[in-house]
Amino acid sequence: MLVSGGSSVGQEDHAPLLVAELGRLDYHGIAMRPSSPTGIGRLSRGGRETWVFLLPGNPVSCLSAYEFFAGPTIRALGGRNRAWPHRRLTAPLRKKISSQVGRVDYVRVALEDGLVVPIATSGASILSSTVRAAGCVLVPRDDEGMAEGEKVTVILYDDELVDQNQ
């Protein structure tokens, strides 16, 4: 079961409370940007357990949470490999990516002239940042970021590698 929205800690965010009340809320809140209000739980009925993924309502957070948690689980339940099915490429960064130690950062990037260009955004509600992106770069939780010129792995959103000059 996928629930998008209502998973944070605001007054109207009822999904985590409902899952905890009706079943088991295994995780709520993760050290990842975007997608920190993600929750994962299970509901049981008639001896059957159903996974519940509480995906944030902001579009980019929702995509990120789905890619990391719901997608792999759904693939595994269908007998498929849990790994991301996306192609990858390695290329140098045009400019640095800053991050905070202790969380994973999911950074949308464009590809221009053989370089990886981070797309500057002001938040997880900016869906156009994903539409403009060729893919994403993951900054591991133990890193403060990635330096200009550093070779990074890009997880591509599309099978076609398109140079996106913006």
Buried (B, 14 or more C-beta within 10 A) or exposed (E): EEBBBBBBEEEEBEBBEBBBEBBEBEEBEBEBBBBBBBBBBBBEEEEEEEBBBBBBBBBBBBBBBBBBBBBBEBBEEEEEEEEEEBBEBEBEBBEBBEBEEEBBBBBBBBBBEEBBBBBEBEEBBBBEBBEBBBBBBBBEBEBEBBEEEEEBEBBBBEEEEEEBEE
